[in-house]
Amino acid sequence: MNTSTLLRLSGGMMLAGGLLLLISGIALGQWLLPIGGTLLMVAGLIMLLTTRRSGTRRPG
């Protein structure tokens, strides 16, 4: 498993975890959980976009 696949996988996991935090935070009526979930989703999306952009160039 190469680095870009690992980064893409972890970015997707961060996106899914952030969405779960966002939904559960809204359902529980908390205010800190949706903020953390949104930040996690943004970080996962940035990871996905950067790996996609750099994954187009294949070394060798």
DRENZA-684880 format. One record per residue (C-alpha): residue number from 1; residue in three letters; x, y, z. Coordinates in Angstrom, 1 decimal, decimal comma, always signed. Layout:
N
<lummar k="NUM" r="ALA" x="X" y="Y" z="Z"/>
...
END
This chain:
60
<lummar k="1" r="MET" x="+0,0" y="+0,0" z="+0,0"/>
<lummar k="2" r="ASN" x="+1,6" y="+3,3" z="-1,1"/>
<lummar k="3" r="THR" x="+1,4" y="+6,6" z="+0,6"/>
<lummar k="4" r="SER" x="-1,2" y="+8,2" z="-1,6"/>
<lummar k="5" r="THR" x="-3,6" y="+5,3" z="-1,0"/>
<lummar k="6" r="LEU" x="-3,1" y="+5,5" z="+2,7"/>
<lummar k="7" r="LEU" x="-3,6" y="+9,3" z="+2,8"/>
<lummar k="8" r="ARG" x="-6,8" y="+8,9" z="+0,7"/>
<lummar k="9" r="LEU" x="-8,1" y="+6,2" z="+3,0"/>
<lummar k="10" r="SER" x="-7,4" y="+8,2" z="+6,1"/>
<lummar k="11" r="GLY" x="-8,9" y="+11,4" z="+4,5"/>
<lummar k="12" r="GLY" x="-12,1" y="+9,4" z="+3,8"/>
<lummar k="13" r="MET" x="-12,2" y="+8,1" z="+7,3"/>
<lummar k="14" r="MET" x="-11,8" y="+11,6" z="+8,7"/>
<lummar k="15" r="LEU" x="-14,6" y="+12,8" z="+6,4"/>
<lummar k="16" r="ALA" x="-16,9" y="+10,0" z="+7,6"/>
<lummar k="17" r="GLY" x="-15,9" y="+10,6" z="+11,3"/>
<lummar k="18" r="GLY" x="-16,5" y="+14,3" z="+11,0"/>
<lummar k="19" r="LEU" x="-19,9" y="+13,7" z="+9,5"/>
<lummar k="20" r="LEU" x="-20,8" y="+11,3" z="+12,3"/>
<lummar k="21" r="LEU" x="-19,6" y="+13,9" z="+14,9"/>
<lummar k="22" r="LEU" x="-21,7" y="+16,6" z="+13,2"/>
<lummar k="23" r="ILE" x="-24,9" y="+14,5" z="+13,1"/>
<lummar k="24" r="SER" x="-24,5" y="+13,1" z="+16,7"/>
<lummar k="25" r="GLY" x="-23,7" y="+16,6" z="+18,0"/>
<lummar k="26" r="ILE" x="-26,8" y="+18,1" z="+16,5"/>
<lummar k="27" r="ALA" x="-28,9" y="+15,2" z="+17,7"/>
<lummar k="28" r="LEU" x="-27,6" y="+15,5" z="+21,2"/>
<lummar k="29" r="GLY" x="-27,9" y="+19,2" z="+21,3"/>
<lummar k="30" r="GLN" x="-24,3" y="+19,9" z="+22,0"/>
<lummar k="31" r="TRP" x="-22,4" y="+22,8" z="+20,5"/>
<lummar k="32" r="LEU" x="-18,8" y="+21,5" z="+20,7"/>
<lummar k="33" r="LEU" x="-19,3" y="+18,2" z="+18,8"/>
<lummar k="34" r="PRO" x="-20,6" y="+19,8" z="+15,5"/>
<lummar k="35" r="ILE" x="-17,7" y="+22,3" z="+15,5"/>
<lummar k="36" r="GLY" x="-15,1" y="+19,5" z="+15,9"/>
<lummar k="37" r="GLY" x="-16,9" y="+17,4" z="+13,3"/>
<lummar k="38" r="THR" x="-16,9" y="+20,3" z="+10,8"/>
<lummar k="39" r="LEU" x="-13,1" y="+20,8" z="+11,4"/>
<lummar k="40" r="LEU" x="-12,5" y="+17,1" z="+11,0"/>
<lummar k="41" r="MET" x="-14,5" y="+17,1" z="+7,7"/>
<lummar k="42" r="VAL" x="-12,6" y="+20,1" z="+6,4"/>
<lummar k="43" r="ALA" x="-9,3" y="+18,4" z="+7,2"/>
<lummar k="44" r="GLY" x="-10,4" y="+15,1" z="+5,6"/>
<lummar k="45" r="LEU" x="-11,5" y="+17,0" z="+2,5"/>
<lummar k="46" r="ILE" x="-8,2" y="+18,8" z="+2,3"/>
<lummar k="47" r="MET" x="-6,4" y="+15,5" z="+2,6"/>
<lummar k="48" r="LEU" x="-8,5" y="+13,9" z="-0,1"/>
<lummar k="49" r="LEU" x="-8,0" y="+16,9" z="-2,5"/>
<lummar k="50" r="THR" x="-4,3" y="+17,1" z="-2,0"/>
<lummar k="51" r="THR" x="-3,8" y="+13,4" z="-2,6"/>
<lummar k="52" r="ARG" x="-5,9" y="+13,5" z="-5,7"/>
<lummar k="53" r="ARG" x="-4,0" y="+16,4" z="-7,1"/>
<lummar k="54" r="SER" x="-0,6" y="+14,9" z="-6,4"/>
<lummar k="55" r="GLY" x="-1,7" y="+11,4" z="-7,3"/>
<lummar k="56" r="THR" x="-2,0" y="+12,3" z="-10,9"/>
<lummar k="57" r="ARG" x="+1,8" y="+12,5" z="-11,3"/>
<lummar k="58" r="ARG" x="+3,3" y="+9,0" z="-11,1"/>
<lummar k="59" r="PRO" x="+7,0" y="+8,8" z="-10,5"/>
<lummar k="60" r="GLY" x="+9,0" y="+6,6" z="-12,8"/>
END
